[in-house]
Amino acid sequence: MSIFYRRIILVFYNPNLIILASSSPRRKELLSTLGLNFMVVPPHIEEEVVKGENPQEHVARLSQAKATEIGKAFRDCWILGADTIVFIEGEVLGKPQSEAEAYLMLKKLSGREHTVLTGFFIYHPRNQKFFSEVVESRVKIKQLEDEEIKAYIKTGEPFDKAGAYAAQGRGMFMIEKIFGSFTNVIGLPVCEVVNALKNLGVIQFQSELK
């Protein structure tokens, strides 16, 4: 008896280079995992909070600012800008600047649920086409003991992470539940970004039957 195997190879096809307007290694890793054709060009903008602006408006504004800044130099490319924040009870938790600040942030998150917001902005300067979206995830952190917090801080991981923890790193030990997109908590909501890129015609799905 002959046995025939059929294998479908599914890949992304994007002939036009995508510019990732971000210095985040997590976003770079996520796009690399997808196999997209992209390069990284970090923007240089002030990430200040504007008085009266809510968290959703904040990430939407900054993701657009990052993309449009890079768009001044790359007029014929698709540009992806993104911004992620962690907040709890209306307080935005940025990247801790000291062990003491990291400790206070993790104590605040301990045993509680908080929100992670990522705004992303996809933009083509020459064609003036764009898409903007804000994605929300909620994260439940277990009740943390002081020894756990102090030991985690000593790893150095909290210091370049909003909210003082990395969901994809050693900080995963403290996460009880995630409601919504996991990759959004890392820094880029991959499902939503891919859907937007596909709808804009930036990427296509190709399959080869074997």
N, CA, C and O of each residue as an XYZ file, in Angstrom:
840
protein
N       0.849     -1.192      0.000
C       0.000      0.000      0.000
C       0.882      1.239      0.000
O       1.843      1.336      0.764
N       0.548      2.164     -0.852
C       1.284      3.430     -0.887
C       0.645      4.425      0.063
O      -0.579      4.538      0.128
N       1.449      5.121      0.774
C       0.948      6.153      1.687
C       1.442      7.499      1.186
O       2.640      7.700      0.982
N       0.521      8.402      0.993
C       0.874      9.725      0.499
C       0.749     10.730      1.648
O      -0.251     10.761      2.365
N       1.772     11.532      1.797
C       1.766     12.568      2.822
C       1.596     13.922      2.139
O       2.281     14.223      1.162
N       0.701     14.715      2.648
C       0.524     16.072      2.125
C       0.884     17.048      3.240
O       0.385     16.960      4.361
N       1.745     17.955      2.901
C       2.225     18.916      3.908
C       1.988     20.328      3.397
O       2.387     20.654      2.279
N       1.351     21.164      4.189
C       1.117     22.553      3.807
C       2.123     23.439      4.520
O       2.189     23.464      5.749
N       2.889     24.149      3.750
C       3.855     25.097      4.311
C       3.223     26.485      4.254
O       2.908     26.983      3.173
N       3.043     27.094      5.389
C       2.403     28.408      5.455
C       3.445     29.456      5.808
O       4.142     29.334      6.816
N       3.550     30.483      4.981
C       4.548     31.520      5.222
C       3.935     32.891      4.979
O       2.913     33.027      4.306
N       4.578     33.892      5.538
C       4.232     35.273      5.237
C       5.053     35.740      4.045
O       6.223     35.389      3.894
N       4.422     36.527      3.217
C       5.120     37.120      2.083
C       4.936     38.625      2.153
O       3.820     39.120      1.996
N       6.009     39.355      2.384
C       5.922     40.809      2.354
C       7.093     41.361      1.536
O       8.199     41.522      2.053
N       6.838     41.652      0.246
C       7.900     42.144     -0.632
C       8.413     43.517     -0.235
O       9.552     43.875     -0.534
N       7.565     44.287      0.441
C       7.969     45.624      0.878
C       8.521     45.565      2.299
O       7.909     44.979      3.193
N       9.664     46.169      2.489
C      10.308     46.167      3.799
C       9.456     46.887      4.836
O       8.920     47.965      4.578
N       9.338     46.274      6.014
C       8.670     46.901      7.151
C       9.739     47.476      8.069
O      10.736     46.816      8.364
N       9.529     48.706      8.517
C      10.426     49.328      9.492
C       9.784     49.229     10.871
O       8.677     49.726     11.078
N      10.465     48.598     11.806
C       9.997     48.555     13.189
C      10.580     49.757     13.920
O      11.779     49.810     14.195
N       9.716     50.721     14.231
C      10.151     51.952     14.900
C      10.148     51.716     16.409
O       9.280     52.213     17.127
N      11.123     50.956     16.869
C      11.173     50.585     18.281
C      12.560     50.088     18.620
O      13.248     49.510     17.778
N      12.970     50.314     19.858
C      14.246     49.784     20.343
C      14.031     48.536     21.185
O      14.982     47.997     21.752
N      12.779     48.070     21.271
C      12.446     46.936     22.126
C      12.948     45.619     21.543
O      12.557     45.255     20.434
N      13.806     44.898     22.263
C      14.248     43.583     21.779
C      13.110     42.576     21.752
O      13.140     41.632     20.963
N      12.097     42.766     22.612
C      10.957     41.846     22.617
C      10.158     41.973     21.329
O       9.768     40.956     20.755
N       9.903     43.181     20.862
C       9.156     43.360     19.613
C       9.960     42.815     18.429
O       9.401     42.192     17.527
N      11.256     43.050     18.438
C      12.109     42.530     17.374
C      12.049     41.007     17.343
O      11.957     40.409     16.271
N      12.099     40.385     18.506
C      12.067     38.926     18.578
C      10.738     38.371     18.072
O      10.711     37.351     17.383
N       9.644     39.037     18.410
C       8.324     38.574     17.967
C       8.204     38.629     16.444
O       7.713     37.684     15.826
N       8.648     39.730     15.838
C       8.580     39.840     14.384
C       9.536     38.860     13.713
O       9.226     38.319     12.651
N      10.684     38.632     14.319
C      11.641     37.666     13.771
C      11.056     36.257     13.785
O      11.250     35.489     12.842
N      10.343     35.921     14.855
C       9.715     34.603     14.960
C       8.702     34.383     13.842
O       8.553     33.269     13.341
N       8.004     35.454     13.450
C       7.026     35.351     12.362
C       7.695     35.185     11.000
O       7.065     34.721     10.049
N       8.960     35.558     10.905
C       9.660     35.456      9.626
C       9.395     36.616      8.694
O       9.539     36.480      7.479
N       9.013     37.750      9.240
C       8.723     38.919      8.401
C      10.002     39.590      7.924
O      11.049     39.498      8.565
N       9.894     40.264      6.792
C      10.998     41.040      6.228
C      10.955     42.437      6.847
O      10.133     43.265      6.455
N      11.840     42.700      7.814
C      11.796     43.990      8.511
C      13.190     44.387      8.964
O      14.108     43.568      9.009
N      13.323     45.655      9.295
C      14.535     46.155      9.932
C      14.141     47.090     11.068
O      13.046     47.653     11.074
N      15.037     47.244     12.018
C      14.762     48.056     13.211
C      15.414     49.422     13.066
O      16.607     49.531     12.781
N      14.602     50.477     13.271
C      15.116     51.851     13.313
C      14.491     52.531     14.533
O      13.354     52.995     14.457
N      15.210     52.598     15.650
C      14.640     53.182     16.866
C      14.352     54.677     16.706
O      15.193     55.408     16.182
N      13.198     55.138     17.142
C      12.880     56.570     17.093
C      13.468     57.286     18.301
O      13.836     56.656     19.292
N      13.549     58.583     18.209
C      14.033     59.390     19.328
C      12.984     60.455     19.631
O      13.027     61.566     19.103
N      12.044     60.086     20.494
C      10.981     61.012     20.873
C      10.845     61.018     22.391
O      11.227     60.066     23.071
N      10.299     62.097     22.897
C      10.026     62.197     24.327
C       8.736     61.439     24.637
O       7.710     61.669     23.997
N       8.788     60.539     25.616
C       7.614     59.735     25.956
C       6.903     60.301     27.177
O       6.530     59.567     28.092
N       6.722     61.617     27.174
C       6.087     62.273     28.294
C       4.580     62.011     28.304
O       3.976     61.706     27.276
N       3.998     62.139     29.488
C       2.547     62.026     29.646
C       1.936     63.413     29.498
O       2.366     64.359     30.158
N       0.940     63.533     28.637
C       0.265     64.802     28.405
C      -0.878     64.940     29.407
O      -1.667     64.013     29.587
N      -0.961     66.076     30.044
C      -1.993     66.306     31.059
C      -3.385     66.124     30.459
O      -3.693     66.659     29.394
N      -4.215     65.363     31.160
C      -5.580     65.142     30.720
C      -5.763     63.960     29.786
O      -6.892     63.619     29.432
N      -4.670     63.333     29.386
C      -4.758     62.225     28.446
C      -4.909     60.911     29.217
O      -4.213     60.673     30.203
N      -5.834     60.061     28.747
C      -6.024     58.774     29.405
C      -5.016     57.755     28.865
O      -4.359     58.028     27.861
N      -4.878     56.588     29.506
C      -3.866     55.613     29.076
C      -4.005     55.179     27.611
O      -3.002     55.014     26.916
N      -5.240     54.997     27.144
C      -5.456     54.603     25.752
C      -4.965     55.688     24.793
O      -4.319     55.392     23.788
N      -5.272     56.923     25.105
C      -4.825     58.038     24.271
C      -3.299     58.160     24.292
O      -2.676     58.513     23.290
N      -2.716     57.864     25.443
C      -1.259     57.970     25.605
C      -0.525     57.006     24.675
O       0.372     57.415     23.937
N      -0.906     55.716     24.709
C      -0.201     54.738     23.872
C      -0.505     54.940     22.388
O       0.349     54.691     21.537
N      -1.724     55.392     22.080
C      -2.070     55.663     20.672
C      -1.232     56.819     20.141
O      -0.734     56.763     19.017
N      -1.078     57.859     20.940
C      -0.313     59.030     20.502
C       1.157     58.696     20.312
O       1.764     59.082     19.313
N       1.729     57.976     21.272
C       3.158     57.677     21.191
C       3.482     56.692     20.065
O       4.506     56.834     19.398
N       2.628     55.708     19.850
C       2.886     54.770     18.749
C       2.842     55.498     17.410
O       3.634     55.206     16.513
N       1.919     56.443     17.276
C       1.854     57.241     16.046
C       3.069     58.154     15.920
O       3.624     58.308     14.832
N       3.481     58.757     17.029
C       4.636     59.657     17.003
C       5.902     58.914     16.600
O       6.720     59.448     15.850
N       6.074     57.687     17.090
C       7.257     56.898     16.745
C       7.284     56.564     15.255
O       8.317     56.682     14.596
N       6.123     56.142     14.735
C       6.054     55.768     13.318
C       6.254     56.969     12.406
O       6.985     56.880     11.419
N       5.619     58.085     12.718
C       5.724     59.253     11.848
C       7.113     59.883     11.910
O       7.568     60.480     10.934
N       7.785     59.753     13.048
C       9.158     60.262     13.163
C      10.081     59.498     12.202
O      10.866     60.104     11.472
N       9.979     58.178     12.211
C      10.804     57.365     11.317
C      10.366     57.540      9.866
O      11.172     57.404      8.945
N       9.098     57.838      9.671
C       8.578     58.032      8.319
C       9.178     59.220      7.586
O       9.085     59.297      6.361
N       9.789     60.142      8.306
C      10.442     61.289      7.665
C      11.645     60.840      6.830
O      11.993     61.485      5.841
N      12.269     59.751      7.225
C      13.459     59.264      6.526
C      13.164     58.079      5.604
O      13.928     57.799      4.680
N      12.052     57.386      5.861
C      11.711     56.203      5.071
C      10.326     56.405      4.454
O       9.328     55.882      4.948
N      10.290     57.163      3.380
C       9.020     57.568      2.781
C       8.315     56.432      2.047
O       7.092     56.465      1.906
N       9.047     55.438      1.579
C       8.458     54.392      0.747
C       8.384     53.041      1.437
O       8.327     52.003      0.778
N       8.384     53.054      2.744
C       8.293     51.805      3.511
C       7.056     51.827      4.412
O       6.529     52.885      4.756
N       6.620     50.639      4.774
C       5.606     50.530      5.815
C       6.310     50.571      7.171
O       7.310     49.885      7.386
N       5.779     51.375      8.067
C       6.423     51.587      9.364
C       5.474     51.161     10.480
O       4.286     51.484     10.463
N       6.016     50.436     11.439
C       5.240     49.967     12.584
C       5.792     50.592     13.858
O       6.931     50.333     14.248
N       4.974     51.417     14.501
C       5.332     51.995     15.793
C       4.451     51.391     16.875
O       3.295     51.054     16.616
N       4.980     51.252     18.076
C       4.207     50.662     19.172
C       4.645     51.263     20.496
O       5.784     51.701     20.659
N       3.710     51.271     21.436
C       4.023     51.744     22.788
C       3.191     50.941     23.778
O       1.996     50.729     23.571
N       3.830     50.497     24.852
C       3.165     49.656     25.856
C       3.292     50.287     27.237
O       4.354     50.782     27.614
N       2.199     50.261     27.979
C       2.242     50.722     29.364
C       1.533     49.720     30.277
O       0.672     48.955     29.843
N       1.913     49.747     31.525
C       1.262     48.970     32.575
C       0.598     49.958     33.519
O       1.217     50.934     33.942
N      -0.670     49.703     33.850
C      -1.268     50.594     34.850
C      -2.230     49.835     35.751
O      -2.807     48.815     35.376
N      -2.375     50.372     36.944
C      -3.235     49.768     37.950
C      -3.944     50.886     38.700
O      -3.308     51.800     39.225
N      -5.255     50.801     38.743
C      -6.091     51.811     39.392
C      -5.746     53.216     38.902
O      -5.680     54.160     39.690
N      -5.527     53.342     37.593
C      -5.275     54.647     36.991
C      -3.851     55.133     37.078
O      -3.519     56.167     36.499
N      -2.992     54.409     37.791
C      -1.586     54.813     37.919
C      -0.735     54.068     36.901
O      -0.745     52.838     36.856
N      -0.006     54.809     36.093
C       0.868     54.207     35.092
C       2.190     53.827     35.747
O       2.811     54.639     36.432
N       2.612     52.581     35.531
C       3.886     52.106     36.062
C       4.891     52.022     34.916
O       4.745     51.200     34.011
N       5.886     52.857     34.961
C       6.905     52.864     33.913
C       8.031     51.909     34.229
O       7.831     50.915     34.927
N       9.217     52.201     33.719
C      10.392     51.362     33.968
C      11.072     51.851     35.245
O      11.417     53.029     35.340
N      11.269     50.981     36.217
C      11.881     51.421     37.482
C      13.319     51.873     37.289
O      14.069     51.306     36.493
N      13.682     52.897     38.027
C      15.027     53.470     37.925
C      15.943     53.029     39.062
O      17.130     53.356     39.075
N      15.390     52.289     40.009
C      16.193     51.837     41.148
C      15.581     50.564     41.716
O      14.448     50.209     41.392
N      16.344     49.879     42.571
C      15.823     48.685     43.218
C      14.629     49.030     44.099
O      13.660     48.274     44.167
N      14.701     50.163     44.765
C      13.604     50.579     45.643
C      12.327     50.815     44.848
O      11.242     50.431     45.284
N      12.454     51.446     43.683
C      11.286     51.711     42.852
C      10.712     50.410     42.298
O       9.494     50.240     42.247
N      11.585     49.495     41.885
C      11.126     48.195     41.393
C      10.382     47.437     42.499
O       9.352     46.811     42.250
N      10.908     47.503     43.700
C      10.275     46.831     44.844
C       8.869     47.371     45.083
O       7.928     46.602     45.279
N       8.729     48.694     45.066
C       7.422     49.301     45.308
C       6.418     48.935     44.213
O       5.241     48.705     44.494
N       6.888     48.882     42.970
C       5.997     48.503     41.863
C       5.504     47.074     42.030
O       4.310     46.803     41.901
N       6.428     46.157     42.320
C       6.042     44.754     42.445
C       5.164     44.517     43.673
O       4.285     43.656     43.643
N       5.388     45.260     44.738
C       4.504     45.176     45.909
C       3.107     45.653     45.546
O       2.116     45.098     46.020
N       3.024     46.677     44.711
C       1.723     47.206     44.295
C       0.969     46.189     43.427
O      -0.253     46.072     43.519
N       1.714     45.450     42.579
C       1.086     44.475     41.687
C       0.766     43.159     42.400
O      -0.099     42.404     41.956
N       1.453     42.893     43.484
C       1.337     41.613     44.175
C      -0.098     41.284     44.575
O      -0.762     42.074     45.245
N      -0.572     40.099     44.154
C      -1.900     39.624     44.531
C      -3.041     40.340     43.845
O      -4.201     40.164     44.217
N      -2.726     41.141     42.853
C      -3.768     41.965     42.228
C      -3.754     41.819     40.710
O      -2.838     41.243     40.122
N      -4.793     42.357     40.106
C      -4.917     42.352     38.650
C      -4.592     43.744     38.120
O      -5.033     44.744     38.685
N      -3.825     43.810     37.041
C      -3.508     45.094     36.431
C      -3.739     45.019     34.922
O      -4.024     43.952     34.379
N      -3.616     46.142     34.270
C      -3.896     46.239     32.832
C      -2.631     46.572     32.061
O      -1.826     47.399     32.489
N      -2.466     45.917     30.917
C      -1.384     46.227     29.982
C      -2.018     46.716     28.688
O      -2.862     46.037     28.103
N      -1.610     47.889     28.251
C      -2.110     48.471     27.004
C      -0.976     48.623     26.011
O       0.100     49.110     26.359
N      -1.210     48.211     24.785
C      -0.270     48.491     23.704
C      -1.015     49.184     22.577
O      -2.023     48.686     22.077
N      -0.502     50.335     22.190
C      -0.994     50.989     20.993
C      -0.024     50.717     19.867
O       1.190     50.779     20.065
N      -0.547     50.411     18.666
C       0.346     50.275     17.517
C      -0.202     51.076     16.342
O      -1.411     51.248     16.185
N       0.731     51.559     15.523
C       0.392     52.432     14.399
C       1.188     51.968     13.190
O       2.418     51.964     13.217
N       0.493     51.579     12.137
C       1.114     51.140     10.887
C       0.908     52.242      9.857
O      -0.205     52.738      9.685
N       1.979     52.622      9.177
C       1.950     53.873      8.406
C       2.819     53.774      7.168
O       3.941     53.270      7.220
N       2.284     54.266      6.038
C       3.085     54.391      4.812
C       3.112     55.875      4.433
O       2.105     56.403      3.961
N       4.245     56.558      4.629
C       4.312     58.008      4.410
C       3.953     58.442      2.996
O       3.200     59.399      2.814
N       4.484     57.749      1.996
C       4.245     58.168      0.614
C       2.778     58.013      0.224
O       2.196     58.899     -0.403
N       2.191     56.890      0.595
C       0.800     56.625      0.225
C      -0.211     57.224      1.191
O      -1.408     57.253      0.907
N       0.274     57.702      2.335
C      -0.589     58.270      3.372
C      -1.662     57.281      3.838
O      -2.790     57.667      4.145
N      -1.288     55.999      3.883
C      -2.166     54.979      4.432
C      -1.715     54.658      5.854
O      -0.518     54.625      6.138
N      -2.679     54.421      6.744
C      -2.303     54.107      8.115
C      -3.415     53.321      8.802
O      -4.557     53.279      8.343
N      -3.041     52.705      9.908
C      -4.000     51.989     10.757
C      -3.529     52.112     12.191
O      -2.336     52.003     12.474
N      -4.465     52.338     13.093
C      -4.129     52.502     14.512
C      -5.065     51.648     15.358
O      -6.260     51.548     15.077
N      -4.510     51.038     16.390
C      -5.334     50.230     17.298
C      -4.684     50.197     18.675
O      -3.461     50.267     18.802
N      -5.519     50.088     19.700
C      -5.043     49.908     21.074
C      -5.596     48.580     21.585
O      -6.800     48.336     21.517
N      -4.716     47.726     22.094
C      -5.096     46.395     22.569
C      -4.872     46.316     24.074
O      -3.840     46.749     24.588
N      -5.858     45.756     24.768
C      -5.809     45.675     26.231
C      -5.753     44.228     26.701
O      -6.500     43.377     26.216
N      -4.871     43.959     27.640
C      -4.810     42.665     28.324
C      -4.822     42.926     29.829
O      -4.362     43.967     30.299
N      -5.356     41.965     30.566
C      -5.326     42.058     32.024
C      -4.503     40.906     32.580
O      -4.590     39.772     32.110
N      -3.707     41.220     33.585
C      -2.769     40.249     34.150
C      -2.999     40.140     35.655
O      -3.068     41.144     36.363
N      -3.117     38.901     36.127
C      -3.237     38.658     37.578
C      -1.896     38.152     38.091
O      -1.387     37.128     37.637
N      -1.333     38.890     39.050
C      -0.059     38.521     39.684
C      -0.344     37.794     40.992
O      -1.216     38.206     41.757
N       0.375     36.736     41.243
C       0.178     35.997     42.497
C       0.620     36.838     43.687
O       1.279     37.864     43.527
N       0.251     36.392     44.867
C       0.718     37.062     46.082
C       2.217     36.799     46.224
O       2.648     35.659     46.400
N       2.992     37.862     46.144
C       4.447     37.720     46.155
C       5.002     37.895     47.564
O       4.619     38.812     48.291
N       5.909     37.002     47.932
C       6.616     37.147     49.195
C       7.792     38.095     49.003
O       8.314     38.230     47.896
N       8.200     38.740     50.066
C       9.292     39.700     49.991
C      10.569     39.075     49.431
O      11.289     39.712     48.661
N      10.851     37.821     49.820
C      12.066     37.162     49.342
C      12.015     36.966     47.828
O      13.030     37.078     47.140
N      10.813     36.673     47.319
C      10.646     36.486     45.876
C      10.895     37.792     45.135
O      11.576     37.814     44.110
N      10.345     38.870     45.655
C      10.513     40.179     45.011
C      11.983     40.577     45.005
O      12.513     40.993     43.974
N      12.640     40.452     46.151
C      14.034     40.871     46.257
C      14.947     40.014     45.382
O      15.876     40.526     44.757
N      14.681     38.718     45.339
C      15.500     37.828     44.511
C      15.310     38.154     43.025
O      16.269     38.143     42.253
N      14.076     38.442     42.638
C      13.809     38.775     41.238
C      14.478     40.089     40.847
O      15.028     40.206     39.752
N      14.434     41.059     41.722
C      15.078     42.350     41.449
C      16.579     42.170     41.251
O      17.179     42.841     40.411
N      17.190     41.268     42.019
C      18.632     41.042     41.921
C      19.046     40.462     40.570
O      20.215     40.554     40.196
N      18.109     39.866     39.834
C      18.436     39.367     38.493
C      18.677     40.506     37.513
O      19.300     40.301     36.471
N      18.191     41.709     37.833
C      18.339     42.854     36.947
C      17.263     42.950     35.882
O      17.210     43.929     35.138
N      16.411     41.948     35.803
C      15.404     41.919     34.735
C      14.373     43.050     34.816
O      13.933     43.519     33.766
N      13.970     43.508     35.989
C      12.903     44.509     36.047
C      13.244     45.877     35.469
O      12.332     46.655     35.192
N      14.524     46.201     35.276
C      14.901     47.594     35.079
C      14.648     48.181     33.695
O      14.691     49.401     33.540
N      14.387     47.356     32.689
C      14.013     47.937     31.401
C      12.629     47.462     30.977
O      12.316     47.374     29.790
N      11.797     47.155     31.996
C      10.459     46.642     31.738
C       9.417     47.534     32.419
O       9.544     47.866     33.598
N       8.402     47.912     31.671
C       7.282     48.645     32.264
C       6.603     47.741     33.295
O       6.298     46.583     33.009
N       6.368     48.277     34.492
C       5.768     47.488     35.558
C       6.743     46.628     36.323
O       6.356     45.942     37.269
N       8.020     46.654     35.923
C       9.113     45.981     36.646
C       9.083     44.458     36.544
O       9.603     43.774     37.426
N       8.475     43.909     35.470
C       8.543     42.462     35.288
C       8.482     42.125     33.806
O       7.993     42.915     32.998
N       8.987     40.934     33.454
C       8.975     40.462     32.073
C       8.174     39.167     32.005
O       8.572     38.150     32.572
N       7.039     39.214     31.303
C       6.175     38.034     31.205
C       6.848     36.895     30.460
O       6.543     35.728     30.702
N       7.775     37.230     29.541
C       8.449     36.208     28.742
C       9.778     35.782     29.347
O      10.465     34.916     28.805
N      10.137     36.393     30.470
C      11.413     36.092     31.117
C      11.219     35.404     32.456
O      10.263     34.652     32.649
N      12.129     35.666     33.371
C      12.040     35.041     34.686
C      10.793     35.484     35.438
O      10.305     34.790     36.330
N      10.294     36.645     35.062
C       9.098     37.171     35.722
C       7.844     36.358     35.488
O       6.818     36.609     36.121
N       7.907     35.378     34.583
C       6.720     34.559     34.319
C       6.274     33.775     35.546
O       5.117     33.363     35.631
N       7.186     33.564     36.503
C       6.823     32.775     37.687
C       5.721     33.438     38.503
O       5.018     32.759     39.250
N       5.558     34.745     38.373
C       4.601     35.463     39.210
C       3.224     35.623     38.571
O       2.299     36.115     39.217
N       3.075     35.214     37.306
C       1.811     35.430     36.597
C       0.860     34.264     36.819
O       1.151     33.132     36.434
N      -0.287     34.549     37.448
C      -1.307     33.529     37.658
C      -2.197     33.373     36.432
O      -2.464     32.256     35.987
N      -2.659     34.504     35.886
C      -3.580     34.460     34.756
C      -3.346     35.654     33.836
O      -2.931     36.728     34.272
N      -3.621     35.437     32.561
C      -3.645     36.534     31.593
C      -4.976     36.489     30.868
O      -5.369     35.450     30.338
N      -5.659     37.603     30.847
C      -6.925     37.716     30.123
C      -6.668     38.559     28.875
O      -6.417     39.760     28.971
N      -6.734     37.919     27.701
C      -6.436     38.638     26.471
C      -5.134     38.162     25.864
O      -4.684     37.050     26.138
N      -4.524     39.007     25.033
C      -3.338     38.642     24.264
C      -2.093     38.538     25.151
O      -1.745     39.482     25.861
N      -1.426     37.374     25.099
C      -0.172     37.207     25.828
C       0.937     38.043     25.201
O       1.722     38.671     25.912
N       1.006     38.053     23.851
C       2.085     38.814     23.211
C       1.910     40.311     23.437
O       2.881     41.065     23.372
N       0.692     40.742     23.697
C       0.461     42.145     24.043
C       1.171     42.499     25.342
O       1.706     43.598     25.485
N       1.174     41.561     26.288
C       1.848     41.774     27.574
C       3.358     41.861     27.356
O       4.051     42.586     28.069
N       3.862     41.124     26.374
C       5.288     41.185     26.045
C       5.651     42.523     25.391
O       6.756     43.033     25.574
N       4.700     43.087     24.622
C       4.982     44.383     24.001
C       4.429     44.588     22.610
O       4.553     45.679     22.053
N       3.806     43.535     22.020
C       3.238     43.692     20.686
C       2.127     42.655     20.493
O       2.403     41.456     20.534
N       0.880     43.089     20.286
C      -0.221     42.141     20.078
C      -0.144     41.535     18.675
O      -0.682     42.098     17.722
N       0.522     40.395     18.553
C       0.866     39.832     17.252
C      -0.363     39.535     16.398
O      -0.374     39.853     15.209
N      -1.384     38.940     16.977
C      -2.585     38.610     16.196
C      -3.174     39.855     15.550
O      -3.479     39.853     14.358
N      -3.334     40.910     16.325
C      -3.941     42.138     15.805
C      -3.028     42.830     14.784
O      -3.505     43.372     13.787
N      -1.722     42.809     15.035
C      -0.777     43.436     14.101
C      -0.774     42.701     12.761
O      -0.799     43.331     11.704
N      -0.743     41.368     12.807
C      -0.747     40.582     11.572
C      -2.043     40.808     10.787
O      -2.012     40.947      9.565
N      -3.178     40.845     11.485
C      -4.445     41.112     10.801
C      -4.423     42.465     10.109
O      -4.892     42.601      8.979
N      -3.875     43.466     10.794
C      -3.813     44.814     10.208
C      -2.886     44.844      9.003
O      -3.220     45.447      7.982
N      -1.721     44.200      9.105
C      -0.777     44.156      7.984
C      -1.394     43.441      6.782
O      -1.193     43.850      5.638
N      -2.139     42.381      7.048
C      -2.790     41.643      5.968
C      -3.870     42.498      5.307
O      -3.951     42.554      4.080
N      -4.694     43.160      6.107
C      -5.782     43.978      5.561
C      -5.269     45.184      4.775
O      -5.919     45.647      3.838
N      -4.106     45.685      5.165
C      -3.499     46.811      4.442
C      -2.764     46.356      3.173
O      -2.341     47.185      2.367
N      -2.614     45.042      3.002
C      -1.907     44.524      1.838
C      -0.404     44.507      1.988
O       0.319     44.341      1.006
N       0.077     44.679      3.218
C       1.525     44.686      3.463
C       2.084     43.271      3.391
O       3.176     43.057      2.864
N       1.343     42.317      3.914
C       1.757     40.923      3.883
C       0.651     40.071      3.284
O      -0.512     40.473      3.246
N       1.028     38.899      2.821
C       0.081     37.913      2.313
C       0.436     36.559      2.907
O       1.576     36.319      3.304
N      -0.556     35.680      2.963
C      -0.298     34.294      3.343
C      -0.085     33.485      2.073
O      -0.858     33.590      1.121
N       0.957     32.688      2.066
C       1.211     31.798      0.942
C       1.364     30.382      1.459
O       2.012     30.162      2.482
N       0.780     29.428      0.771
C       0.922     28.024      1.172
C       1.379     27.212     -0.016
O       1.026     27.489     -1.162
N       2.168     26.212      0.282
C       2.669     25.318     -0.751
C       2.264     23.895     -0.362
O       2.607     23.414      0.719
N       1.541     23.239     -1.245
C       1.069     21.901     -0.975
C       2.094     20.871     -1.454
O       2.494     20.888     -2.618
N       2.515     19.980     -0.564
C       3.516     18.973     -0.931
C       3.026     17.591     -0.515
O       3.720     16.598     -0.733
